[in-house]
Amino acid sequence: MAVPNTLVPLPAPLPSGRAPEVCLVAGDAAAAVKLAPLATAMRARRQVWPVVLACGDDAPAATAALSAFGLAADILVELSRDGQEIPRAAAQLLAGLDHAFTDRRPDAVVVQGDSATAFSATMAAFWRQIPVVHLDAGVRSYDLTAPFPQEGHRKLIAQVCSLHLAATPDTAANLADERHTGPKVVTVGSTAVDAGFEALDRHERHTDDRVQLVEDTVVAGHCRLVLVVLDAARWRSETATHVLHGVADLVLANPDLEVVLPVPRDSALRHRAYDMLGRLVRVTITDPLPQPELVCLLSVAAAAVTDSDILAEQAPSFGVPTLVVGGEVTAWAEPPRPGYPWTAGADRAVIARITEKLLLSGMELRTAPPSDNPFGDGFAAARCEQAVQWLLGLRHRPREFTPGSP
């Protein structure tokens, strides 16, 4: 199992008759959504047992996201940041996670993404010589200042983890560029796609009657829907204004268009959205939606505008063209290959123009056979579960995900 030039903890021998325990660490709602399918797969197979740990100042959002999939946190490590800077918050996280790992002594720890929680859990496990599995490994911007500090977390996690679960061949290639190669890198697909399918199966009815009315009207063919999902914490006032202006221009230019915009209450983005879009009757501003409700809207949308990688990875499964906004204000780019989203910064005219283009292509997608999703096929969680089993010496290495393959 040893890989040249890599010093990482390897699994300890397991007592016979005991299923190994694997701790899944979720520090926010996005991590919870991506880890939920893996927890479900582990519980279904019963070869390894998942212990879900929610932690950090965003632990309540993580537990809420887990509940949408019928899951609950087994361990809660709370953190009160109270405006603390990252180093002080990370110190609290490390102490809490170290206590949890020492008390529970899992056979492996799974972290997702590039948050301070993922980095802290990685180091806490590494220092206790517990193997770390990195879900969504290999994402890179190649700029340590953007996103900061996430890019640094990504690269540091890669140095000490025992198993890299890359979502796509592209992210696996990024790892290879850093000399992380061999059997410990497994391309599995994105568990966000699995979460989308499961969430859609769980959906019953929207909690906001206004959103339900919009969906009913769209399904009846009386209007088209653009779903706009933005992380309120990421957006500065000026850039948010450009994006919301682009949405307003789009609505005013298309009389058959409805927009649903979920935003947290009392956030600066919500106040700005009400100021700029509140008088437009075809814009519905609502509270953040649980995954089942969000994915149901996505499945009937004509296009999506978002800064969420989860939504962008789920959208191709439903034939929904997507514009990912954020980054340099005036930058934009066409998809590198079919199924990938368009990207743009926060330029008002660019956002309106590209979304208009997506609405036209969305009509073509709806009449054409569904295309393969380059981010996953709905079986990523099964591959992840098998890869963890392989790490623990319980089975052979799984077959890898290849976009377009059966």
C-alpha positions in Angstrom: 0.0 0.0 0.0 3.0 2.3 0.4 3.5 4.8 -2.3 7.0 6.3 -3.1 7.7 9.8 -1.7 4.6 9.7 0.5 4.6 9.4 4.3 1.0 8.9 5.4 -0.6 6.8 8.1 -1.7 3.4 6.9 -4.7 1.5 8.4 -4.0 -0.5 11.5 -4.9 -4.3 11.5 -8.6 -4.7 12.3 -9.8 -7.1 15.0 -11.7 -10.0 13.4 -15.5 -9.6 13.4 -15.5 -5.8 13.9 -16.6 -3.5 11.1 -14.2 -0.6 10.8 -15.4 2.8 11.8 -15.0 5.7 9.4 -15.5 9.3 10.6 -17.1 11.7 8.0 -16.4 15.3 8.9 -18.9 18.0 7.7 -18.2 21.6 8.6 -20.9 23.2 6.5 -23.9 22.5 4.4 -22.0 21.9 1.2 -19.7 19.3 2.8 -22.8 17.6 4.4 -24.5 17.4 1.0 -21.4 15.7 -0.6 -20.8 13.4 2.3 -24.5 12.3 2.8 -24.5 9.9 -0.2 -21.3 8.3 1.2 -22.8 7.8 4.6 -25.9 6.3 3.1 -23.8 3.9 0.9 -21.7 2.8 3.9 -24.8 2.1 6.0 -26.4 0.2 3.1 -23.3 -2.0 2.6 -22.4 -2.4 6.3 -18.8 -3.3 5.5 -17.6 -0.1 7.2 -19.6 2.0 9.6 -20.0 5.7 9.1 -19.7 8.1 12.1 -20.9 11.5 11.0 -19.2 14.5 12.8 -20.6 18.0 12.3 -18.3 20.8 13.5 -17.4 24.4 13.2 -19.3 27.6 13.4 -21.5 26.4 10.5 -22.4 23.0 12.2 -26.1 23.9 12.4 -26.2 24.3 8.6 -24.4 21.0 8.2 -26.9 19.1 10.5 -29.8 20.7 8.7 -28.4 19.5 5.3 -27.9 16.0 6.7 -31.5 15.9 7.9 -32.7 16.4 4.4 -31.2 13.0 3.6 -32.5 11.3 6.7 -29.2 11.5 8.5 -28.1 13.0 11.8 -24.7 13.9 13.2 -23.3 11.3 15.6 -20.8 13.7 17.0 -21.1 17.5 17.3 -18.0 19.7 17.8 -19.3 23.2 18.3 -17.2 26.3 17.7 -18.1 29.9 18.7 -15.9 32.1 16.5 -17.4 35.4 17.6 -15.5 37.1 14.8 -12.3 35.2 15.5 -9.6 35.1 12.8 -8.9 31.8 11.1 -5.8 30.8 13.2 -7.7 31.1 16.5 -10.8 29.3 15.1 -8.6 26.6 13.7 -6.9 26.1 17.1 -10.4 25.6 18.6 -11.3 23.2 15.8 -8.1 21.2 16.2 -8.6 20.8 20.0 -12.2 19.7 19.5 -11.5 17.3 16.7 -8.5 15.9 18.5 -10.6 15.1 21.5 -13.3 13.5 19.3 -10.7 11.3 17.4 -8.9 10.3 20.6 -12.2 9.4 22.2 -13.6 7.5 19.2 -10.4 6.3 17.5 -11.9 5.8 14.0 -10.1 3.6 11.5 -10.1 6.4 8.9 -11.3 10.0 8.6 -13.0 11.4 5.5 -12.8 15.1 4.8 -14.4 17.0 1.9 -13.2 20.0 0.0 -10.9 22.8 1.2 -12.5 24.5 4.3 -10.7 25.3 7.5 -12.7 22.4 9.0 -11.4 19.9 6.4 -7.8 21.1 6.9 -8.1 21.0 10.7 -9.6 17.5 10.7 -6.9 16.4 8.3 -4.1 17.5 10.7 -5.9 16.3 13.8 -6.2 12.8 12.2 -2.7 12.8 10.8 -1.1 13.7 14.1 -3.0 10.8 15.7 -1.8 8.5 12.8 -5.3 8.0 11.5 -5.6 7.6 7.7 -7.2 10.5 6.0 -9.4 10.2 2.9 -9.9 13.4 0.9 -13.2 13.7 -1.1 -13.1 16.1 -4.0 -9.3 15.9 -4.1 -7.3 17.7 -6.8 -9.2 20.9 -7.2 -6.7 23.6 -8.0 -6.6 27.3 -8.9 -2.8 27.4 -8.9 -3.0 30.7 -7.0 -2.4 30.6 -3.2 -4.1 34.0 -2.9 -7.4 33.0 -4.7 -9.3 31.5 -3.2 -7.6 32.3 0.1 -7.0 30.3 2.3 -8.8 27.4 0.5 -6.1 26.8 -2.2 -3.5 26.4 0.5 -5.7 24.0 2.4 -6.1 21.9 -0.8 -2.4 21.5 -1.3 -1.6 20.8 2.3 -4.3 18.2 2.7 -2.9 16.4 -0.3 0.5 16.1 1.3 -0.7 14.0 4.3 -3.8 12.1 3.1 -3.8 8.4 2.5 -6.4 8.3 -0.2 -7.3 10.9 -2.8 -10.9 10.6 -4.2 -10.9 12.8 -7.3 -14.2 13.7 -8.9 -13.0 13.9 -12.5 -10.0 12.9 -14.6 -9.0 16.6 -14.7 -8.7 16.8 -10.9 -6.8 13.5 -10.9 -4.4 15.0 -13.4 -3.9 18.0 -11.2 -2.8 15.6 -8.4 -0.4 13.8 -10.9 1.2 17.1 -11.7 2.1 17.3 -8.0 3.4 13.8 -8.0 0.4 12.3 -6.3 0.0 9.2 -8.5 -0.5 5.5 -8.2 -3.3 3.5 -6.6 -4.0 5.9 -3.8 -5.6 8.3 -6.4 -9.0 7.1 -7.4 -11.3 8.9 -9.8 -14.8 8.4 -8.5 -17.1 11.1 -9.9 -18.8 13.8 -7.8 -21.1 12.7 -5.0 -23.0 15.9 -5.6 -24.6 14.1 -8.5 -25.6 11.2 -6.3 -27.0 13.7 -3.8 -29.1 15.4 -6.5 -30.7 12.1 -7.6 -31.4 11.1 -4.0 -32.8 14.5 -3.1 -35.2 14.5 -6.1 -36.5 11.2 -4.9 -37.1 12.6 -1.5 -38.9 15.8 -2.6 -42.6 16.1 -1.8 -43.7 19.7 -1.8 -42.2 23.2 -1.3 -42.5 24.7 2.1 -42.9 28.2 0.5 -46.3 28.3 -1.3 -44.9 31.0 -3.7 -42.2 28.7 -4.8 -44.6 25.8 -5.3 -46.8 28.1 -7.5 -43.8 29.0 -9.6 -42.9 25.3 -10.1 -46.5 24.4 -11.0 -46.6 27.2 -13.5 -43.3 26.1 -15.1 -44.4 22.4 -15.2 -47.7 23.5 -16.9 -45.6 25.1 -19.6 -46.8 28.7 -18.9 -43.3 30.2 -18.2 -39.6 29.4 -18.0 -37.6 29.4 -14.8 -34.1 30.7 -14.1 -32.8 29.4 -10.7 -30.3 31.8 -9.1 -28.3 30.4 -6.2 -25.6 32.5 -4.6 -23.6 32.1 -1.4 -24.4 35.2 0.6 -21.1 35.1 2.5 -19.0 35.4 -0.6 -20.4 38.5 -2.2 -19.3 42.0 -1.6 -21.9 44.7 -2.1 -20.5 46.0 -5.3 -20.1 42.7 -7.1 -23.5 41.5 -5.9 -25.1 44.6 -7.3 -23.7 43.8 -10.8 -25.0 40.2 -10.6 -28.5 41.3 -9.4 -28.6 44.0 -12.1 -27.9 41.3 -14.7 -30.8 39.2 -13.3 -33.1 42.2 -13.4 -32.2 42.9 -17.0 -32.9 39.3 -17.9 -36.4 39.4 -16.3 -37.4 42.7 -17.9 -36.3 41.4 -21.4 -38.2 38.1 -21.1 -41.9 38.4 -20.1 -42.2 34.6 -19.8 -39.4 34.3 -17.3 -39.7 33.6 -13.6 -36.7 33.8 -11.2 -36.4 32.0 -7.9 -33.6 33.4 -5.6 -33.0 31.6 -2.2 -31.1 33.9 0.2 -30.6 33.7 4.0 -32.6 36.1 6.0 -30.8 39.1 7.5 -27.9 38.7 5.1 -26.6 41.7 3.3 -27.3 39.9 0.0 -31.0 39.5 0.9 -31.4 43.2 1.7 -29.7 44.1 -1.6 -31.8 41.6 -3.5 -35.0 43.1 -2.1 -33.8 46.6 -2.9 -33.1 45.7 -6.5 -35.5 42.9 -7.4 -38.3 43.2 -4.8 -40.6 45.1 -7.0 -40.4 42.7 -9.9 -43.4 40.4 -9.6 -41.6 37.6 -11.5 -38.8 37.3 -9.0 -39.4 35.2 -5.9 -36.9 35.8 -3.1 -37.2 33.0 -0.5 -35.3 31.4 2.3 -32.5 28.9 1.5 -34.0 25.7 0.2 -33.2 22.2 1.4 -31.6 20.0 -1.2 -34.8 18.1 -2.2 -36.6 21.4 -2.9 -33.6 23.0 -4.6 -32.9 20.0 -6.9 -36.6 19.8 -7.8 -36.5 23.4 -9.0 -33.3 22.8 -10.8 -34.8 19.8 -12.6 -37.5 22.0 -14.2 -35.4 25.1 -14.8 -34.5 26.5 -18.2 -31.1 27.7 -16.9 -29.3 28.3 -13.6 -27.0 31.1 -12.4 -24.9 30.2 -9.4 -21.6 30.2 -7.6 -22.2 26.8 -6.2 -20.1 23.9 -7.5 -22.7 21.5 -6.2 -25.5 23.0 -8.4 -23.1 23.3 -11.4 -22.2 19.6 -11.1 -25.9 18.5 -10.7 -27.3 20.6 -13.5 -26.0 18.5 -16.5 -27.9 15.4 -15.2 -31.2 17.4 -15.8 -30.1 19.0 -19.1 -30.0 22.4 -17.5 -27.3 24.9 -18.9 -25.5 26.8 -16.1 -23.6 30.0 -15.7 -21.1 30.0 -12.8 -20.5 33.6 -11.6 -17.8 35.0 -9.5 -14.1 35.7 -9.7 -12.7 38.5 -11.9 -15.6 40.9 -12.6 -15.2 41.2 -16.4 -13.9 37.6 -17.1 -16.0 35.0 -18.9 -15.5 31.8 -20.8 -17.3 29.2 -22.8 -17.4 25.6 -21.5 -14.2 23.6 -22.3 -16.4 20.7 -23.3 -20.0 19.6 -23.4 -21.8 19.5 -20.1 -19.5 21.9 -18.4 -20.9 25.3 -17.2 -20.2 28.7 -18.7 -18.3 31.0 -16.4 -18.4 34.7 -15.8 -17.3 37.3 -13.3 -19.9 39.8 -12.1 -20.4 42.0 -15.2 -24.1 43.0 -15.6 -24.2 42.9 -19.4 -22.2 39.7 -19.7 -24.4 37.8 -17.2 -27.6 38.9 -19.0 -26.1 38.1 -22.4 -24.8 34.6 -21.6 -27.9 33.6 -19.7 -30.0 34.6 -22.7 -27.8 32.3 -24.7 -28.3 29.5 -22.2 -32.0 29.9 -22.3 -31.9 29.3 -26.1 -29.6 26.3 -25.7 -31.8 25.0 -22.8 -34.7 24.7 -25.2 -32.5 22.6 -27.5 -31.4 20.4 -24.6 -35.0 19.8 -23.5 -35.8 18.4 -27.0 -32.6 16.4 -27.3 -31.6 13.1 -25.6 -30.0 13.7 -22.1 -26.3 14.1 -22.4 -23.8 12.4 -20.1 -22.9 14.4 -17.0 -19.1 14.9 -17.1 -19.1 15.3 -13.3 -20.7 12.0 -12.3 -23.1 9.2 -13.0 -24.9 8.8 -9.7 -22.5 6.0 -8.5 -19.7 8.1 -7.0 -20.7 7.2 -3.4 -20.5 3.5 -4.2 -17.0 3.9 -5.6 -16.0 6.0 -2.6 -17.3 3.4 -0.2 -15.4 0.7 -2.2 -12.2 2.7 -2.2 -12.4 3.2 1.6 -12.9 -0.6 1.9 -9.8 -1.1 -0.3 -7.8 1.3 1.8 -8.7 -0.8 4.9 -7.8 -4.0 3.2 -11.4 -5.3 2.8 -11.7 -5.6 -0.9 -10.1 -4.9 -4.3 -9.7 -1.4 -5.7 -12.9 -0.2 -7.4 -13.2 0.6 -11.1 -12.8 4.3 -11.7 -15.3 6.8 -13.1 -14.8 7.8 -16.8 -17.1 10.4 -18.2 -19.3 8.9 -20.9 -18.7 5.3 -19.9 -21.6 3.0 -18.9 
